[in-house]
Amino acid sequence: MIKKILLIGWVLLSLVAYQSNHAGELDWSLCGPPVSVLDRESILFPGEGAELELTADKANFSEETGRGVLIGNVEILKEDQYLRAERVQYLQRQELIRARGGIIFNDSNLTIKGPRAELNLKDDSVEFWRAQYWYAPRHSRGQAERIYRKSANVLELEEATYTTCNPGKEGWLIRAGNVELDRETGDGTARDVVVRFQSIPVLYTPWLRFPIDDRRKSGFLPPSFGTSSNSGTEVIIPFYWNMAPNRDVLVSPRFLSDRGLQLKSEFRYLYPTNIGNLDLEYIHDLKDRDDRYFVSFKDKSHFIPRVTTKIDFNRTSDGHYFEDFGNSLSQSAITHLRQQADMRYHGSFWKLLTRVQSFQTIDRDIDPLNRPYERLPQVLFSGRLHEQDFGLGARLRAEWVKFNRDVGVTGDRLDTLLGLDWPYVRAGFFAKPSAAMRLTAYNLRNTEEDIENLPSRGLPIVSFDSGLIFERKGDDGRTLQTLEPRLYYLYVPFRDQNELPTFDTTRLDFTFSQLFRENRFAGGDRVGDANQLTLALTTRYVDALSGHESLSASIGQIYYFSDLEVTLPGEAPELANSSDIVGELQMRIGDRWALRGTMVHDPHENEPQRASTTLHFADEDNRILNLGYNFRRDNLKQTDVAFSWPVGRRWHALGRWNYDLDSNRNLEVLGGIEYETCCWRARAALRRFINKADGEFNNTFLLQLELKGLAKLGSSLDKVLEHGILGYQAD
C-alpha cells in the first residue's frame, strides 16, 4: 500500500520540477531552521529490499466479510518510506484501502499530511483529500483540496497552492483551480492560475502548460521590462519553441516605446557532426524612420575525421545599431563586424588551415586606407617534429594569403619559417637554443610606379632561452619560495622593409610575455631586427601541501646591443639601449584579499607607460569590493570602483563607478539596492553609461523581482551586476 501511496508524491514535486532543473542552487539561509513536520525526531527504516513493517494498537481481519482493520497509531515502513494513520481499513471485495485520521507520509525529502486517503486496487487510482505537503530540497510547500491519481502516469490536483516561503509568511503564492500532470509525456497543464505577491495578484492566466521533468517544452518565458532615455519603456516577452530534441528557437519580441517593435530570434541546432546558432534582429525604427537589422550566424562542424569547419558571419544595417539597441559601452565601441569561414585539418604532427575572411566596417569615420583587408583566401600550414633520442625539434610554418581591398595596395603574400630547437630540461634548470629561417615573398597590385611589384625578404632568427629555479622552505616549514632568473638572447639582422606593405601587421603591446617573443610585430609584413638580451626574474610563494600560490611576482627588461630600425610606416627607429621595464604581480592576502597588477615603466624618462591594478575583496558575509585603475600614457586614465555590501541582514547596497580622469567624465555609474527574504528577492538600480561614440549617455532604470524557486520577473539586472561587479553572484 505504501508503494502505491508513494506515487502521489511525485505530483507535488512536479509543481516545482521545471524551476528545480533550471534555477541553480538557491540560498535559503534567511529562512531559519527547517520546519519540523514530523512529531518524532527520527525514523528507523528497514534496510534496503526489506519487506513492509506494520504496527498498530489493534488489528483484525474477517474472512467472512472480507474486511481488515488496523486501529490506533498505525505505522507502515518500507525502506525510506513511512506512512502513519489512526485507522487503516482494507475492503477485500471492493479492492479498496482507506486511511483515516492524522495521515502523515514521508520519504526523507517529501512529506504529506492530511485527514483521509483512499487507494482503489482495481484501477490503481489514489485519492488524497485536504493534503498539505513539504518538499525539503526546494524549501517548498503547499496544499491541495484533492489529489487524484487517475492512472500510473496521470495525476490531478484540485485547488492546489505552491510557495517556497515559511508558514505564515507567504511573500508569494501560486494558486491553481486544477492541475493535471502527465509523467509519460512530461507535460503539465494548469487552469485558473493566479500568482500573488504580498497577497496582491500580479499575474493571472486561465490556462498554463509547463514541463514537469528535464524534457524541454515550448511556451512563454518570464517577461522582462525596464526604461531607458535612449529607447523609452522596454518590454520583452520571450517565447521558447522546442522544435525537436536537437533544435529550438527563442523568439523575443521587444517593445520599445520610442522606437517600435523589435523582433529578436535565436535558432539553435545540435547534430553529431555540427553545432550552431542563427540570431536575427529586425525593427522598423519609428525614431529614425528606417528598417534596421542585425544578423549573426555561427557554425562548428566535423563531417570528416580530423577535419573541422567554422563559420562566423555577422552583419548589421548601419553603424549606429549597437549604439541605439545595445546595453553597454563595449557594444557601442564595435567598429568592425567579421565574416569568416575556416576549414582545419589536424594531422599527427601538422595542421592545415584554409580561411576566407571579410569585414563590415560600421564606423564610417575610419579612413578607407585604414580599414582591414579581406583574406580571399588564407592558407596556413604548421607542423612540428620532435626527435626522441637527442631531443631535437623541428618546426615549419608556411602561409599564403591573398589580400584584397577597394583602395590602396593589394596582393599576395607567401610567408614561410623553418626552425630547429634543442630543448634541454633538468630539475631546476632549462636551456633552449633555437635557429630559424624566415622567407617572405609578395606579388603586389595597385602599387605606385617606383615600388617593386615582387619584393621579398629573407631573415635568419637565432635565440637562446635559459632559466634556473631555486627553492627554499619558509620558516613555517610549509611555504615554498622559488626564485626563477631567466635569460633570453635574440638575434635577427636588419633588413630594410619600408617598401613592404602592411596588410595585417601591427605592433604588439609590450607585456611580460613579449620579453621572450621572436618578433615585436604581429603579422607577416614586418620582422623586427634584434640583437638583444632579456633579463627577467620571477618569484613565487606556494603552499607545499595544497599547491596554492599566494604570490607570483615577475619583472624583466630587454637590453639592446643595436638600434631597432625596422618600424611601421610613420614611425621612427628606436635608439634606446634598453626597453621599458615590465612587471606583473598576483597576490592573495589571507582568504579575503586579492591583488593583481601589471606595470610598464620607462626608465629613460622615469615615467610609467602603462599600468593596470585591481584590488578585490570578498568574504563569507557576501561583502565584495573591487578597486581598479587603468593607465596608458597620454590617452587613458580610468578608475573603476564596484561593490556589493550588506547594510543589514536583508539589505545590500550595489554600485559601480567607472570614471575617466583625462576627460573628467563618468563612463558608467550604477547605484542600486537589493532586498532579500527567505523566499523572494528584489533588486532596483539606476544606471547611466556612455553608449555612443559621440559621448551621449543612456539613462536606464532596472527593476527585478525574483520569486525563489519559481522565476525572475523584470529586467535582467542580475546579468548587469554579474558583469560589472567581479565576484557578484545572483544565485
Phi and psi in degrees as a GROMACS rama.xvg file:
@    title "Ramachandran Plot"
@    xaxis  label "Phi"
@    yaxis  label "Psi"
@TYPE xy
-63.7966  -30.3443  ILE-2
-64.0267  -36.4299  LYS-3
-69.9141  -45.4453  LYS-4
-66.5248  -28.3289  ILE-5
-58.0742  -30.9283  LEU-6
-64.1504  -19.8278  LEU-7
-73.4673  -16.7375  ILE-8
-66.0123  -37.1146  GLY-9
-69.751  -20.6843  TRP-10
-65.6727  -37.9869  VAL-11
-71.0659  -37.5605  LEU-12
-64.5908  -31.8168  LEU-13
-65.1694  -24.8624  SER-14
-59.5619  -26.2298  LEU-15
-118.244  9.30789  VAL-16
-60.8777  -42.7836  ALA-17
-62.6327  -48.9589  TYR-18
-68.5742  -31.9755  GLN-19
-62.1218  -33.1741  SER-20
-86.7883  -10.3032  ASN-21
-126.306  -13.6276  HIS-22
-88.7621  -14.53  ALA-23
76.4879  -172.63  GLY-24
-79.3919  128.979  GLU-25
-107.119  156.806  LEU-26
-98.4616  117.34  ASP-27
-109.782  18.9522  TRP-28
-65.1831  -26.6598  SER-29
-78.7716  -3.60458  LEU-30
-83.9597  -9.75224  CYS-31
80.6721  -171.179  GLY-32
-65.357  150.841  PRO-33
-57.3386  143.088  PRO-34
-70.7872  129.04  VAL-35
-83.4031  117.79  SER-36
-98.1429  -41.5566  VAL-37
-79.7864  148.957  LEU-38
-97.8968  24.7033  ASP-39
-137.161  146.943  ARG-40
-63.7476  -46.0867  GLU-41
-152.973  164.294  SER-42
-125.105  127.517  ILE-43
-89.2209  104.067  LEU-44
-88.5809  152.573  PHE-45
-64.7936  163.923  PRO-46
-70.0837  171.328  GLY-47
-63.0231  135.049  GLU-48
81.6175  1.95463  GLY-49
-73.3743  156.874  ALA-50
-73.9271  170.964  GLU-51
-62.9198  143.132  LEU-52
-114.908  122.959  GLU-53
-121.2  134.127  LEU-54
-135.73  149.027  THR-55
-162.914  159.361  ALA-56
-67.5427  -39.4192  ASP-57
-138.451  149.261  LYS-58
-152.197  136.199  ALA-59
-153.229  156.536  ASN-60
-143.896  132.97  PHE-61
-109.349  115.835  SER-62
-68.9588  -27.6325  GLU-63
-67.3648  -46.9765  GLU-64
-90.9869  -16.4975  THR-65
72.3155  31.3777  GLY-66
-121.937  139.099  ARG-67
-128.291  146.369  GLY-68
-137.491  134.554  VAL-69
-113.578  126.688  LEU-70
-129.179  135.297  ILE-71
82.501  110.729  GLY-72
49.6643  49.1943  ASN-73
-73.0516  127.25  VAL-74
-131.93  132.78  GLU-75
-125.647  125.157  ILE-76
-126.655  139.455  LEU-77
-154.481  118.722  LYS-78
51.2371  -120.052  GLU-79
-103.109  26.2142  ASP-80
-113.657  139.942  GLN-81
-140.12  133.896  TYR-82
-133.86  133.704  LEU-83
-131.188  142.647  ARG-84
-155.775  161.351  ALA-85
-78.5163  -29.8979  GLU-86
-150.936  130.575  ARG-87
-125.852  126.166  VAL-88
-119.548  134.179  GLN-89
-115.532  120.348  TYR-90
-106.022  101.294  LEU-91
-65.9386  -42.954  GLN-92
-68.7638  -38.8186  ARG-93
-83.8904  -5.49703  GLN-94
50.8806  55.18  GLU-95
-132.274  137.546  LEU-96
-119.936  128.409  ILE-97
-123.262  134.025  ARG-98
-119.766  136.126  ALA-99
-134.97  147.02  ARG-100
79.8834  109.93  GLY-101
55.3759  44.4951  GLY-102
-73.5362  130.833  ILE-103
-131.644  127.43  ILE-104
-118.446  136.783  PHE-105
-147.122  137.598  ASN-106
-132.369  36.1743  ASP-107
82.77  -35.5437  SER-108
-109.663  -36.3464  ASN-109
-110.913  134.143  LEU-110
-128.289  134.025  THR-111
-126.612  135.391  ILE-112
-126.43  145.018  LYS-113
-175.942  168.95  GLY-114
-87.5554  -19.7282  PRO-115
-154.749  137.604  ARG-116
-142.804  151.49  ALA-117
-145.532  135.615  GLU-118
-123.391  123.863  LEU-119
-100.698  113.489  ASN-120
-75.885  -15.3024  LEU-121
-70.3514  -53.8781  LYS-122
-104.985  7.76419  ASP-123
62.1009  29.7421  ASP-124
-94.8578  154.226  SER-125
-134.33  139.76  VAL-126
-129.098  140.07  GLU-127
-131.823  127.563  PHE-128
-107.752  143.261  TRP-129
44.2742  56.3486  ARG-130
-93.1137  143.427  ALA-131
-113.296  145.514  GLN-132
-138.507  155.139  TYR-133
-137.404  132.645  TRP-134
-123.072  104.789  TYR-135
-62.7592  -45.1184  ALA-136
-58.5909  -30.2831  PRO-137
-105.753  7.95485  ARG-138
49.9215  41.7417  HIS-139
-114.015  158.321  SER-140
-157.684  171.136  ARG-141
173.932  -167.405  GLY-142
-153.263  163.937  GLN-143
-148.263  138.803  ALA-144
-66.5141  -32.2316  GLU-145
-155.109  132.17  ARG-146
-116.573  122.369  ILE-147
-126.814  118.602  TYR-148
-93.4521  103.572  ARG-149
-69.4075  -44.2419  LYS-150
-148.165  -172.262  SER-151
-62.8072  -22.3116  ALA-152
-122.599  -4.81171  ASN-153
-120.165  127.486  VAL-154
-128.937  149.906  LEU-155
-131.801  135.374  GLU-156
-119.67  139.724  LEU-157
-117.243  136.138  GLU-158
50.173  59.232  GLU-159
-99.5249  150.487  ALA-160
-129.449  161.504  THR-161
-153.138  137.558  TYR-162
-159.719  161.823  THR-163
-110.791  10.4125  THR-164
-85.2755  160.003  CYS-165
-68.2221  154.095  ASN-166
-57.0427  135.785  PRO-167
82.0734  -2.89951  GLY-168
-134.46  60.0268  LYS-169
-76.2106  82.0853  GLU-170
-60.6113  -37.6357  GLY-171
-142.737  153.878  TRP-172
-155.125  138.083  LEU-173
-106.219  133.531  ILE-174
-127.989  132.314  ARG-175
-130.201  138.704  ALA-176
-69.5033  -37.7568  GLY-177
-150.91  136.343  ASN-178
-131.988  130.129  VAL-179
-124.601  130.532  GLU-180
-123.916  129.839  LEU-181
-115.947  105.63  ASP-182
-68.8667  -26.8384  ARG-183
-69.3518  -43.3414  GLU-184
-90.8101  -15.5713  THR-185
77.3106  16.0371  GLY-186
-102.88  146.399  ASP-187
-128.68  140.698  GLY-188
-128.502  141.527  THR-189
-133.291  146.772  ALA-190
-125.729  147.222  ARG-191
57.4675  59.1191  ASP-192
-98.0088  131.312  VAL-193
-129.083  129.775  VAL-194
-105.585  124.511  VAL-195
-114.052  137.996  ARG-196
-123.94  123.001  PHE-197
52.3807  42.6796  GLN-198
68.7308  4.5927  SER-199
-102.786  125.879  ILE-200
-63.6458  124.207  PRO-201
-114.082  -13.4091  VAL-202
-156.085  135.8  LEU-203
-136.139  138.356  TYR-204
-142.637  135.243  THR-205
-72.8355  -20.2884  PRO-206
-151.104  138.689  TRP-207
-145.199  134.31  LEU-208
-116.984  138.53  ARG-209
-152.622  157.734  PHE-210
-82.6807  152.593  PRO-211
-120.667  8.73534  ILE-212
-149.345  -163.525  ASP-213
-72.8868  -13.1472  ASP-214
-67.4425  132.473  ARG-215
-73.8324  144.237  ARG-216
-131.493  146.014  LYS-217
-73.0582  149.1  SER-218
157.43  173.496  GLY-219
-77.3876  142.614  PHE-220
-101.498  165.299  LEU-221
-56.397  134.948  PRO-222
-73.5892  162.494  PRO-223
-132.062  155.204  SER-224
-154.074  164.136  PHE-225
179.989  -174.944  GLY-226
-136.849  151.087  THR-227
-149.604  150.911  SER-228
-71.9147  -18.0015  SER-229
-82.2877  -36.3811  ASN-230
-130.736  -1.33957  SER-231
85.331  -153.422  GLY-232
-70.9803  138.057  THR-233
-124.005  131.437  GLU-234
-134.225  128.402  VAL-235
-121.718  127.493  ILE-236
-121.241  94.1553  ILE-237
-76.6107  143.964  PRO-238
-125.573  126.985  PHE-239
-104.05  126.625  TYR-240
-115.83  112.01  TRP-241
-86.503  90.5349  ASN-242
-69.1825  -40.5667  MET-243
-161.586  168.829  ALA-244
-57.031  -24.2145  PRO-245
-116.323  13.6166  ASN-246
-144.727  140.304  ARG-247
-154.523  165.428  ASP-248
-137.289  135.162  VAL-249
-113.312  113.324  LEU-250
-105.796  125.016  VAL-251
-127.758  84.6679  SER-252
-60.5228  130.204  PRO-253
-122.47  107.365  ARG-254
-89.1611  122.145  PHE-255
-117.096  116.236  LEU-256
-61.1982  -30.2749  SER-257
-93.0482  -8.99403  ASP-258
-128.755  -19.2868  ARG-259
113.527  -158.89  GLY-260
-99.8658  118.024  LEU-261
-99.7432  128.938  GLN-262
-101.12  122.619  LEU-263
-122.924  136.786  LYS-264
-143.056  147.454  SER-265
-132.581  114.681  GLU-266
-103.762  126.17  PHE-267
-120.969  147.075  ARG-268
-143.526  151.438  TYR-269
-144.088  116.213  LEU-270
-123.289  165.403  TYR-271
-58.2653  -26.4854  PRO-272
-109.131  -10.3553  THR-273
-159.087  158.171  ASN-274
-142.072  145.614  ILE-275
-174.852  178.05  GLY-276
-152.647  151.607  ASN-277
-125.38  119.86  LEU-278
-109.459  130.04  ASP-279
-128.934  136.723  LEU-280
-136.097  136.63  GLU-281
-148.045  141.814  TYR-282
-153.552  140.056  ILE-283
-92.081  100.757  HIS-284
-71.8554  112.865  ASP-285
-69.2054  -25.1415  LEU-286
-75.2408  -44.8405  LYS-287
-96.12  -6.32713  ASP-288
52.7747  53.9109  ARG-289
-151.933  154.794  ASP-290
-84.6098  129.897  ASP-291
-133.357  147.832  ARG-292
-154.183  165.75  TYR-293
-146.267  136.638  PHE-294
-133.091  139.247  VAL-295
-141.744  129.635  SER-296
-130.829  126.852  PHE-297
-132.265  136.229  LYS-298
-148.321  136.124  ASP-299
-124.775  127.973  LYS-300
-136.25  153.653  SER-301
-146.516  73.2977  HIS-302
-73.4256  -29.0197  PHE-303
-118.35  140.031  ILE-304
-53.7683  134.959  PRO-305
72.1179  -1.29157  ARG-306
-113.525  126.935  VAL-307
-125.421  147.832  THR-308
-125.651  153.651  THR-309
-145.745  131.827  LYS-310
-121.5  132.853  ILE-311
-138.418  98.9393  ASP-312
-119.449  127.214  PHE-313
-139.28  136.531  ASN-314
-156.619  146.867  ARG-315
-134.446  165.408  THR-316
-76.3362  -28.6637  SER-317
-159.167  168.642  ASP-318
-77.6065  -8.65267  GLY-319
-107.579  8.58615  HIS-320
-61.069  -48.2364  TYR-321
-72.0939  -27.8256  PHE-322
-66.435  -39.7938  GLU-323
-82.7256  -31.6807  ASP-324
-120.043  -1.01198  PHE-325
-81.9783  175.312  GLY-326
-132.679  24.7185  ASN-327
-157.404  160.621  SER-328
-65.8017  -34.5218  LEU-329
-63.9685  -35.0427  SER-330
-70.5948  -41.9524  GLN-331
-69.5576  -17.6881  SER-332
-86.5615  -0.366287  ALA-333
-64.3845  128.411  ILE-334
-111.041  -25.8253  THR-335
-136.7  145.349  HIS-336
-114.129  137.23  LEU-337
-96.5627  140.697  ARG-338
-123.336  115.571  GLN-339
-147.422  142.451  GLN-340
-134.723  129.743  ALA-341
-121.737  148.445  ASP-342
-133.835  125.359  MET-343
-122.269  139.978  ARG-344
-118.387  130.272  TYR-345
-111.6  106.551  HIS-346
-89.1812  -172.394  GLY-347
-67.429  -38.624  SER-348
-135.999  12.3721  PHE-349
-146.194  161.296  TRP-350
-136.83  148.359  LYS-351
-131.42  128.452  LEU-352
-120.273  130.505  LEU-353
-120.35  127.932  THR-354
-139.035  141.431  ARG-355
-120.448  136.682  VAL-356
-146.461  136.868  GLN-357
-142.935  165.934  SER-358
-135.949  145.381  PHE-359
-103.015  116.48  GLN-360
-85.6953  110.61  THR-361
-94.6464  -12.4297  ILE-362
-93.4664  99.7513  ASP-363
-70.7589  -9.65314  ARG-364
-77.7593  -12.27  ASP-365
-74.5944  127.235  ILE-366
-60.2484  138.217  ASP-367
-54.5651  -30.3589  PRO-368
-73.8528  -12.4399  LEU-369
-106.055  5.76165  ASN-370
-84.4667  152.358  ARG-371
-68.228  153.846  PRO-372
-82.242  151.76  TYR-373
-81.0078  147.666  GLU-374
-111.801  104.524  ARG-375
-133.74  77.3551  LEU-376
-109.802  -167.497  PRO-377
-125.852  131.432  GLN-378
-124.745  123.111  VAL-379
-128.937  124.156  LEU-380
-113.866  133.05  PHE-381
-141.608  141.023  SER-382
-152.547  158.199  GLY-383
-148.174  133.377  ARG-384
-121.721  146.993  LEU-385
-132.759  122.249  HIS-386
-85.7352  123.903  GLU-387
-71.8287  -43.0219  GLN-388
-67.3962  -46.4756  ASP-389
-103.541  -6.27417  PHE-390
75.9961  13.5711  GLY-391
-78.5605  134.205  LEU-392
-118.389  146.337  GLY-393
-126.782  141.286  ALA-394
-135.505  144.524  ARG-395
-136.865  133.781  LEU-396
-136.512  123.128  ARG-397
-133.545  129.611  ALA-398
-134.983  132.975  GLU-399
-124.031  129.218  TRP-400
-134.296  139.067  VAL-401
-106.922  108.24  LYS-402
-93.9802  134.631  PHE-403
-137.514  145.588  ASN-404
-162.661  158.008  ARG-405
-70.7532  -28.2998  ASP-406
-129.012  157.578  VAL-407
82.328  -174.623  GLY-408
-70.5106  136.903  VAL-409
-127.732  175.508  THR-410
154.652  -172.907  GLY-411
-109.535  150.161  ASP-412
-136.768  129.448  ARG-413
-113.405  119.724  LEU-414
-127.868  121.659  ASP-415
-127.914  149.079  THR-416
-141.136  126.5  LEU-417
-120.667  123.89  LEU-418
-135.88  156.089  GLY-419
-127.871  141.066  LEU-420
-141.891  156.611  ASP-421
-135.852  79.945  TRP-422
-71.284  138.047  PRO-423
-128.434  113.71  TYR-424
-125.383  128.636  VAL-425
-136.011  169.017  ARG-426
-60.5815  119.731  ALA-427
81.8053  7.64932  GLY-428
-158.171  144.896  PHE-429
-148.025  151.968  PHE-430
-146.699  140.113  ALA-431
-143.94  93.2414  LYS-432
-77.1724  145.348  PRO-433
-148.323  144.58  SER-434
-141.086  141.425  ALA-435
-147.896  159.365  ALA-436
-126.099  127.103  MET-437
-116.62  123.835  ARG-438
-121.332  132.839  LEU-439
-135.994  134.91  THR-440
-136.423  147.262  ALA-441
-125.19  153.269  TYR-442
-129.405  98.1685  ASN-443
-96.4603  151.22  LEU-444
-131.328  159.468  ARG-445
59.499  37.012  ASN-446
-92.8205  165.046  THR-447
-73.7731  162.811  GLU-448
-63.3596  -32.9198  GLU-449
-90.8834  9.9757  ASP-450
-108.238  131.126  ILE-451
-67.6692  139.117  GLU-452
-84.0526  -18.8242  ASN-453
-125.128  58.0543  LEU-454
-73.9642  160.959  PRO-455
-148.889  170.126  SER-456
-153.969  137.255  ARG-457
-134.844  130.132  GLY-458
-143.388  132.266  LEU-459
-83.9912  149.511  PRO-460
-132.219  121.119  ILE-461
-124.376  134.285  VAL-462
-144.887  157.375  SER-463
-142.313  116.779  PHE-464
-112.327  133.92  ASP-465
-151.281  156.279  SER-466
-163.36  157.772  GLY-467
-121.743  152.621  LEU-468
-130.489  110.962  ILE-469
-102.915  143.868  PHE-470
-131.758  147.607  GLU-471
-150.891  149.434  ARG-472
-86.007  144.358  LYS-473
-76.2594  175.378  GLY-474
-63.214  -26.4092  ASP-475
-80.3062  -4.14847  ASP-476
74.9927  -2.92276  GLY-477
-114.526  -32.2206  ARG-478
-82.9928  135.618  THR-479
-113.81  123.665  LEU-480
-106.554  136.454  GLN-481
-115.034  152.849  THR-482
-131.201  118.102  LEU-483
-125.925  84.9676  GLU-484
-74.5355  147.563  PRO-485
-142.345  135.765  ARG-486
-120.091  134.851  LEU-487
-138.723  118.855  TYR-488
-109.519  137.474  TYR-489
-135.415  132.609  LEU-490
-130.477  123.784  TYR-491
-138.136  118.956  VAL-492
-68.6491  159.123  PRO-493
-78.4842  135.578  PHE-494
-133.671  133.218  ARG-495
-67.738  118.33  ASP-496
-120.829  17.7422  GLN-497
-65.158  -27.7196  ASN-498
-84.9369  -4.71825  GLU-499
-81.2757  142.044  LEU-500
-70.7875  172.988  PRO-501
-123.772  76.2709  THR-502
-66.1724  -47.6264  PHE-503
-139.876  23.104  ASP-504
-104.561  133.819  THR-505
-138.515  164.734  THR-506
-85.359  133.242  ARG-507
-75.6334  146.83  LEU-508
-61.5648  141.998  ASP-509
-82.4855  108.389  PHE-510
-126.298  177.449  THR-511
-62.4831  -39.9843  PHE-512
-66.8774  -25.7199  SER-513
-66.9805  -18.9369  GLN-514
-62.1579  -21.2934  LEU-515
-120.11  21.527  PHE-516
-94.9611  152.304  ARG-517
-77.5168  -18.0883  GLU-518
-141.836  133.024  ASN-519
-83.7894  -0.296444  ARG-520
-112.862  149.522  PHE-521
-101.051  135.427  ALA-522
106.775  173.438  GLY-523
-102.692  2.39334  GLY-524
-89.8597  -12.5289  ASP-525
-137.191  133.682  ARG-526
-119.684  115.05  VAL-527
-69.9925  135.073  GLY-528
-70.5328  147.56  ASP-529
-156.029  135.01  ALA-530
-143.446  84.9849  ASN-531
-145.982  158.053  GLN-532
-130.738  127.187  LEU-533
-98.9782  129.398  THR-534
-113.379  125.724  LEU-535
-141.207  153.796  ALA-536
-141.95  132.822  LEU-537
-127.619  139.564  THR-538
-131.052  145.176  THR-539
-135.985  148.43  ARG-540
-116.4  119.165  TYR-541
-127.063  136.071  VAL-542
-73.9782  117.075  ASP-543
-65.5034  -24.4554  ALA-544
-86.7281  -47.4858  LEU-545
-93.8273  -18.3431  SER-546
79.522  3.28612  GLY-547
-68.9474  131.189  HIS-548
-99.0127  112.218  GLU-549
-89.8835  -19.5793  SER-550
-151.2  135.992  LEU-551
-141.777  118.054  SER-552
-131.467  134.043  ALA-553
-136.308  145.413  SER-554
-147.251  146.052  ILE-555
-163.233  162.944  GLY-556
-155.395  149.529  GLN-557
-103.298  136.412  ILE-558
-110.668  123.312  TYR-559
-96.5942  131.596  TYR-560
-95.5349  -4.19547  PHE-561
-153.4  161.357  SER-562
-67.6883  153.713  ASP-563
-94.6758  104.165  LEU-564
-99.2581  -21.3035  GLU-565
-77.7528  124.901  VAL-566
-137.375  170.874  THR-567
-84.7219  161.128  LEU-568
-55.3107  134.09  PRO-569
88.1363  -4.4542  GLY-570
-101.338  153.794  GLU-571
-98.8586  152.534  ALA-572
-60.708  151.531  PRO-573
-93.9577  122.523  GLU-574
-106.726  3.19518  LEU-575
-73.086  154.826  ALA-576
-91.557  -0.299145  ASN-577
-154.675  160.238  SER-578
-88.4101  -179.978  SER-579
-65.7193  157.999  ASP-580
-91.6597  129.09  ILE-581
-120.182  138.385  VAL-582
-140.819  153.515  GLY-583
-134.462  146.76  GLU-584
-144.264  131.306  LEU-585
-132.69  125.372  GLN-586
-146.248  139.584  MET-587
-111.374  130.353  ARG-588
-111.644  99.9648  ILE-589
68.0628  -153.857  GLY-590
-95.8317  -1.95799  ASP-591
-114.719  -31.1828  ARG-592
-106.14  142.779  TRP-593
-140.481  135.046  ALA-594
-124.519  133.549  LEU-595
-138.513  132.561  ARG-596
-155.81  154.191  GLY-597
-131.645  152.616  THR-598
-148.492  137.196  MET-599
-126.434  116.921  VAL-600
-117.596  134.149  HIS-601
-90.1199  107.204  ASP-602
-74.7889  -17.9097  PRO-603
-77.8413  -37.1612  HIS-604
-104.22  -0.3316  GLU-605
53.7052  46.6543  ASN-606
-136.684  146.41  GLU-607
-71.5243  142.848  PRO-608
-95.7197  -46.0812  GLN-609
-146.442  150.404  ARG-610
-155.513  145.886  ALA-611
-146.866  126.046  SER-612
-137.045  135.839  THR-613
-133.579  125.401  THR-614
-112.8  121.713  LEU-615
-120.177  130.02  HIS-616
-123.48  133.868  PHE-617
-153.268  137.709  ALA-618
-132.593  -178.999  ASP-619
-72.6282  -11.5521  GLU-620
-95.2581  18.103  ASP-621
64.1537  29.6965  ASN-622
-89.6239  126.838  ARG-623
-131.165  133.232  ILE-624
-142.635  127.872  LEU-625
-123.768  127.297  ASN-626
-121.545  121.47  LEU-627
-130.216  149.934  GLY-628
-143.486  130.31  TYR-629
-125.213  130.326  ASN-630
-135.105  134.398  PHE-631
-139.111  121.767  ARG-632
-53.3772  130.148  ARG-633
78.0568  -12.7387  ASP-634
-144.422  1.52498  ASN-635
-154.842  124.565  LEU-636
-146.678  104.774  LYS-637
-132.963  141.835  GLN-638
-113.079  152.053  THR-639
-142.311  115.366  ASP-640
-120.048  128.774  VAL-641
-141.786  146.552  ALA-642
-156.318  155.796  PHE-643
-138.012  112.718  SER-644
-135.015  126.084  TRP-645
-68.4595  135.038  PRO-646
-119.785  27.5042  VAL-647
160.368  178.845  GLY-648
-68.1965  -30.3084  ARG-649
-114.733  -10.9432  ARG-650
-105.593  142.452  TRP-651
-130.979  134.422  HIS-652
-92.2431  137.624  ALA-653
-126.16  142.821  LEU-654
-169.48  156.681  GLY-655
-149.242  137.946  ARG-656
-136.366  107.576  TRP-657
-107.598  115.794  ASN-658
-126.29  138.266  TYR-659
-100.051  112.563  ASP-660
-73.5126  -27.5925  LEU-661
-68.4881  -45.9986  ASP-662
-94.6046  -3.36407  SER-663
53.5126  51.7213  ASN-664
-146.016  157.737  ARG-665
-79.75  138.626  ASN-666
-94.4283  -38.7798  LEU-667
-154.688  133.494  GLU-668
-129.829  127.326  VAL-669
-135.054  129.698  LEU-670
-135.703  132.651  GLY-671
-156.057  178.76  GLY-672
-139.982  148.303  ILE-673
-131.446  132.263  GLU-674
-122.883  131.243  TYR-675
-130.759  135.654  GLU-676
-118.141  -171.925  THR-677
-57.2302  -43.3203  CYS-678
-123.205  0.941609  CYS-679
-150.781  160.314  TRP-680
-145.456  139.728  ARG-681
-126.319  139.032  ALA-682
-128.116  141.142  ARG-683
-142.86  140.954  ALA-684
-154.15  149.096  ALA-685
-105.594  133.664  LEU-686
-132.615  134.243  ARG-687
-131.816  122.015  ARG-688
-148.232  153.388  PHE-689
-76.5926  127.615  ILE-690
-130.542  14.2052  ASN-691
-137.621  151.346  LYS-692
-62.5479  -27.1669  ALA-693
-82.549  5.20192  ASP-694
88.7463  7.84434  GLY-695
-69.3855  140.061  GLU-696
-94.0539  152.529  PHE-697
-117.758  125.069  ASN-698
-105.944  126.664  ASN-699
-130.846  151.248  THR-700
-117.805  125.984  PHE-701
-119.736  130.974  LEU-702
-136.31  133.375  LEU-703
-141.239  133.617  GLN-704
-118.148  123.301  LEU-705
-111.006  117.53  GLU-706
-93.7625  104.667  LEU-707
-58.4923  131.216  LYS-708
83.8034  1.61844  GLY-709
-127.516  -71.0016  LEU-710
-167.664  166.648  ALA-711
-110.427  127.228  LYS-712
-113.341  142.974  LEU-713
108.644  -151.222  GLY-714
-78.3763  170.726  SER-715
-90.1021  52.2656  SER-716
-63.4466  -33.148  LEU-717
-60.2639  -38.2631  ASP-718
-68.5498  -38.6816  LYS-719
-62.1203  -41.4254  VAL-720
-70.9903  -40.0919  LEU-721
-63.569  -34.5172  GLU-722
-76.018  -35.2698  HIS-723
-92.9886  -20.9416  GLY-724
-120.384  104.99  ILE-725
-59.2941  125.401  LEU-726
96.802  -11.975  GLY-727
-75.0166  133.09  TYR-728
-126.971  124.617  GLN-729
-72.9393  -30.262  ALA-730
